[in-house]
Amino acid sequence: MSATGGRPAYDAVRPELLRIERRLMLRGALSLGALSMLTGCRLDDGNAVDTALAAVSRFNDRVQAALFDPGRLAATFPPSAITRPFPFNAYYGMDDIRTVDASAWRLELSGLVADRRPWSLAMLRQLPQRSQITRHICVEGWSAIGQWSGVPFSVFLRRIGADLRARYVGFTCFDDYFTSIDMATALHPQTIMALDYGDGPLPPAYGAPMKLRMPTKLGYKNPKYVAAITVTNRNPGGYWEKEGYNWFGGS
């Protein structure tokens, strides 16, 4: 990067660079012959390669889901291990962080939920809270340890009468991001609706007023700035998942 505005320029093209990186990583993981055997596709054009890679990605999702143990906890750490400062990461730069008035924020609910009344931040703080010091693992190759506190997501889902037999929980965010998870991960004891980071309220850089924190998932599966939640049997997909990232995204 140049010394004159290099960072903003990088931030502008970062999503496309990550998409290219993802394609190259998947191409390098298997030979074209192996892809052809797995998918039955002819791989002599770009569309066929994309189809084959998508098939392999779906296969990876099934394997990860089969291996996932809802009772197994991710590693936890002492306060001395916390990464300081904890890094900011998004598909845009820090100058483009979007903020919301926490007092006016309401969490919208839809789908297979008995009680769809919106929730305020004050209402969430009245529910049981849990704290964790866990490792955030980014698909880009770095990791960092942080401390998050908030409502166990399983407690919230039961409180709103969510259908716990549903297959998916989807999230939309007020920075236009979206993703979704399997119900087993939603009910995992370390999956929390994070309202605080460290000793204070979750700051804008880390997803205020609420983000979902899941140490069993890679970073891109941990949505920040959550605006709405839906419980459904139809896979809602995700921002990076539609570009080829694995949907399950286990860490």
Helices and strands as residue ranges (DSSP letters): H 6-29, H 32-39, H 46-67, G 79-81, G 94-96, E 106-111, E 119-120, H 121-125, E 130-137, E 143-152, H 153-159, E 168-173, E 178-182, H 183-186, E 192-197, E 200-201, G 204-206, E 211-213, G 219-221, E 226-232, G 241-243
